[in-house]
Amino acid sequence: MSDHNSPTPGHKLVLLGINHNTAPLDVRERLAIPAGRLADATRTLVHQPGIREGLILSTCNRVEILTLQEDAPAADNHTPADLPRFLHEYFSVTPAALQPHLYEFREREAIRHLFRVASSLDSMVLGEPQILGQVKESYTVAREVGAVQSNLEALLQRTFTVAKRVRTETHIGSSSVSIASVAVDLARKIFGSLQGKTVLIVGAGKMADLAARHLIQQGATSILVANRTESRAQQIADEFRSPTCTTAVIPFDSLYDQAERADIVITSTGSPQKIFSRSHGQHFLQRRRSRPMFFIDIAVPRDVDPSMNQVEGCFVYDIDDLQQVAASHLADRSREAEAAENIITNEVAKYQQRLISRDAVPAILALQQAAEAIREAELARAAKRLGNLTPEQQAAIDALTRSLTAKLLHPQLTALRQSARNHDED
């Protein structure tokens, strides 16, 4: 891979990140960025030396930094960008704790990775629909703080188009699969049936909304909702109430007094601290007279202390545990994934070709302008010898000289374009 075809000459595209394949949950949750801090993190990123444009994608399964960096020679006293140092300093995570889990992609491979992520080919649940919306949210925040300008703008717009093409031309997202649906699938498998079970949803974001929909589809007949903003919890409860499903709101300050009503707790808040501890689990089980209680924690950082698993009768599943359930979806989607990968390969090549052509444009324009200046100068000199010409004669001479110039330039312009292509291949 060559670095010569950067988004603009003198710049390079670099993507650094960790995800569910490279880092365990206890590492990922240390880098998770709440929605309210994403703008600050993005501003801090683009104020780093050597960074021209940037975007941060932070989800439950990945934290990735996409940057356009200056690529000036050392003689220019240029300070190179240091993305690992940014991560270490911003998140107060030691290099030793982070370095083994990082991956880095540049230029063509960074473009490919971005296309794959947005198309849900790199997700824990292949084909899940949420990731594209998350990429768009990161893009919106980056634009608002001025971190995305012309270069990343063009790349991200193309990314959205590619993801839409994958969705349209393959069946990779034919059934609604998400972390929320996998969590509900796990709950159903644990109990055999959700009929007659009471489910408590803690948190009222998109994941909670999706979980509620899947719970009802799987036969849940009683749903409780708790959220710090009680009006949002009430909206979810009202939306999903039906003749076959009762819903109710638990005030957040009464959560620990009423949570034992639930057989299954699905939690997905954005809290930086654990909501449920081991002592809470002991309290719940005492009041439930040892009837088992299942916690499905799809939050990053985690809402449930893993030590609750040590309480007899408490069973805790976090987002990494869901990978085993997600794997069952993979076989059915492998053929569609292959078709999607072919689309990605084609789109990466097309986008790279646009960059190559654009790199050759300044030289092509300069050559054309120089040739036009010579043509006009020669016409001006010849005008004295030709004498008075009719408008038709002037037009004929102008057309003739333009045609000759174009034909003479054609081999040089073709060579410039081919040279750019060869440079990329080298």
N, C-alpha and C positions, 0 to 999 in steps of 0.2 A: 504493500500500500504506500502510496506517495502522499506527502503533505503539501504538494505544490498546488493542488486545486482546493485551496481553502475557500470559504464563502466569499472573501474578498482578498486580493493580493496583500500579503503582509499580516494576515490573520489566520488563525487555525481554530478548528472546532474540536472541543474536548468535552467528553462526558465522563463523570466520575460518580460512582454510587455503590450502594450495598442493596441486596434484596434477600428474599426468602430462601434463595438457593445458596447464597454465600455467607449469610450471617444468621445466627440464632436470634430468637425473639428478644432475649435479654440485651443483645447488642442493638438491634433495630429500635427498640423502644427508647434507648438513650439518645437517638438521633431524630426521633419523631418530632415534627413541628406542628403544633396546634394551628388551626386556621387563622386565629387571631395574631399569630406571630410570623406568618408566612411573608407578609409585606416587609417587616423589619429584617428578616433573614435575607430576603432577596436584595434589599437595599445594601445591606452589609456586604453581600457577595460582590456586587458590581463596583463597590468602592475599594475592593482589593486591588493591589498593583497588578497590572497586566490584563485585567478583565475589561472588555469593552461592552459585552452584552451577557445576560445570564437569565436562567430560569431554574427554580427548585421545584421538584416533584416530590411530595411527601405523602405516602399512603401507609396503610397498615402493613404492606409487604415490601416497601422500598423507599429509600431516600436517594434521589439522583440529582446531580447538578449538571446542567447543560450550559456551556460557556463558549463565547467567542473571545479568543485571547489574542493579544498582540504577539507577533512572531518576528520581532525586530532582532537584528544581529547583536551579539554581545558588545561590539564596538560602540553601539549607540547608548551604552550605559542603561540598557533596558532591564528592568526588574521583572523576571518571569513570574507568571501566575503560579501560585502554590495552593491548589485546591485541598490536598490533605491537611495542610496547616490550617486552612480556614475551618475545616471540620473539627480539628482538634481544639482550636481556640473557641469557636462559637458554641460548641456543645460541651466543652470541658471534658473531653474524652482523650485519654492518653493515646499516643501513636501506636503503642504496642497492642492496645485493646482493639484498635480499629484496622490497622494496616492489613492483617491477614484476610480480612473480609472484603476489601475494596476491589473493584474492577474499574478499568479505564478503557474508553474507546475514543478513537480519533478519526476525524474526517469521514470517509466513506462508512467505516464501521460504526461511528457515532450516529450517522444518519440511519443506517440499517437498524440499530438498536432502538432508536426513537420510534421509527415506523413500527417495529415489532411490539414495543410496549403499548403504543396507542391502539394497536389492532388486537390487543389482548392475546398475543402469542407468547408473551413472557410472564403471564399471570399465574398465580398459584392455581386458579381455576381457569383452565383454558376456555376462552370465549366469553368470559364474564363481561358484562356491558358497562360496569362502573368506571373502568380505568380511563376511557376516552373523556368522560366528563371531568375526571380529576386532572387530566392533562390540560384540558381547556380552562379549568379553574386556576391552575398554576400560571397559565399563559395570561389570563385576565389580570391577575395580581401583578405579574411581571410588567405588563404593559402599563398598568396604572402607576407604577413607581418608576417608569422610564427605563427599565432594564432590558426590554425587548425593543429593538429598533429594526432597521430595514433587513438585516441579514437573518436574524432569528425569526423575524416576522414571516419572511418568505418560506423558511424551512418549516415553521410550525403550521402555516396555512396548508402547505403541501402534506404535512403529516396528517392533518384532519381529513384531507381529501383521500389519502391512501387508506386510512382507517375506515372511512365510509365505503370505499370500494371493496375492501375485504368483507365488510358486513353485507354488502349488496350482492357480491358475486360468489360468496361461499355460504355454507350453512353452519359456520362455526359458532354462531350465536343463536341457532334455531330454537333451542330451549333456554329459558331464562335461568342461567346459572350464575351464582354469585357467592361470596363468602356467607352472606346471610342465608341463602337457600341451602348451602352445604351444612351450616349450623343446624338448621331446622331438620334437614335430612338425618343428621346425627341424632337429634332428639327423638325423632320418630323411630329410628333403629334401636335406640336404647330402651324405649318403652313398648315397642311393637305397635302401639297406636297412641295417638294423642287425644283420642276421645276421652272426655271427662277429666283431662289434665288441665291444671292451671299453670299458665305461663306468665312470668313477670318480665317485662322489657324495661331495662334501665338505660335511659338515654333516648333521645327523640330525634336523632339525625336520620340520614338517608338509610343507614344500615338497619336502624330500628324499624323504619317504615317498611323496608323490604322484608325484614324478619316477620313482621305482623302479617303481611300478605301471604307469605309462604306457610306460616302457622295455620292460618285459616284454611288454606288449600289442603293441608294435611290433616284437617279435622279437629284442630284445637277448638274447644268450646268456651274457654274462659281466659281472657287476656287482661292482665294488669299492666299499667304503664306508670313509670315514675321518671320524672325529669326535673332538673333544677328550675327550669321555666315551666311552671305548672300549666300555663295556657297551651303550650305546645303539646304536652302530654295529653291534655284534654282534647285537642284537635285529633290526635291519633285515635284516642278511645272513641270519639264520636264517629270518626270516619269508618271504623271497622266494626262498630256495633251492628248486629243483625239478629233476626229471629233465632238463628242457630248458634250465635256467638255473643256471649255477654262480655262487656268490657267495663273497666273501672280505673280510676286514677288513684294512685297512692301518693300523697304529698311527700316530697323528697325528705322533709325533716321527720317523717314517720317511717322512712324506709326500713330501718332496723327493727322497728316494732311490728311491721306487717309482712316483711319479705318471706317469712316462713309459710305464708299462705300458698306460695308457689311450689310446684313440683320441679319446674324448670325455670332458671333465671338466665336470660340472654342479655348480656351487658355490653354496651358499645358507646360509652361516654368519651369525652375528650379530657377527662381529669388527669392531671399530671401525677396524682397520688392514687394509691390503691383505695378502692371504695369498700371492698370486703376483705376482712382479715380472717385468720384462723379462729380467733376468738368469736367472731361473728358466726362462723360456721358451727362452732360448738353450741352457741346460744340457739341458733335456728333448729338444730337437731334435737336439742332438749325439748323445745316447745312443740316439735313435730312428733315427739315420742318415737324418735329414731327412724321415722319413715324417710327413705333416701331423698336427697335433693341434688339436682344436677345444675352446674353452672357452666354455661358456654360463653366464654369471654372472647369477643371479637374486637376488643379495643387494643390499640397500640398508642401509648403505653398501656399495660394491662390494668384492668379494674379489679381483678381478683388475685389475692396473694396465692401463689402456687402451693404454699404450705397448707392451705385449706384441704388439699387432697389427703392430708394425714389424718383428718377428722373422719372417723368411721361413719359412713353413710353420706359423706359429701364427695361428689365426683366433679372434678374441674377439668374442662377442656379449653385450651387456648387456641389461638389462630394457627399455630404450627401443628397442633394435633389434627386440625381440619385437613391438612394435606393428605392424610391417608384416605379420608372420605373423598377428597377432590380427585384422587388418582383414579377412582372408579369411573369418572366422567371422561378420562383421557382417551381410553381406547375407542370410544364411539366417535371422538372428534379428530382422531389422528389423520384420517383421510382429508377432512376439511382443512386441517392445519397444514397439510402438505400443499393444498391448492393455495392457501393464504400465503405460505412461504414463497411460492412461485410469484405471486403478485408483488410481494415485498421486494424480491430480487429484481424484478422488472422495473419497479418504481425507483429503487435506489439507482439503477443504471441510468434511467431517464433523468433523474435529478442531478446526478453527477455530470451527465452530458451537458445539462444546462449551465452548470458551473464552469465546465471546460470552455464552452462556447463564449460565456460571458468574460472569461479571462482573456480570450483572444480578441474581444471586441475593441479595446483601446488601440491595439496595434493595427487592426483592420481599418478603424476609422482614421487613424493617422495616415496610413498609406493611401486611402481613398481621398483624403483632403489634399495631400501632397500632389497626387495625380491630377486632381481637379484644378489646383492652382497652376500647374504646368500647362494643362489644356487651355485654360483661360488666357494665360500669358502668350502662348503661341498663337491663339486666335487673334489677340490684340495686335501682335506683330504682323500677322498675315493680312489683317484688315487693310493696311495701307497699300499693299501690293494688289489686293483684289479689287480695290476701288469700290464704287457704289454697287451694292447688291440689293436685289429685291428681298422683301421679307421671306418669300418662299425659298430663295437661295440661301439666305442666312439660316433659316430653319434646317435646310438640308445639310449644310456644313456642320451646324451644331449637333445634329443627330449623328452624322458620320463620325465626328471626333469623339462623341460620347460612347458610341459603339466600339470604336477602336480602343479607347481607354479601358472600357470594361473587359474586352477580350484580352488585352495585354495584362490587366491586373488579375485575371482569373487564376492563372497558375500560382501567383504569389499568395492570394487569399486562401486558396485551397491548401497550400503548403503551411500557412500559419495555423489553420484549423487542425491540420493533421499533426503538426508539431505539438500543439496543446494536448491532443489525445495521446501521443506517444509519451509526452512528459508525464502524464498521469499514470500510464501503464508501467513506466519505469519505477 
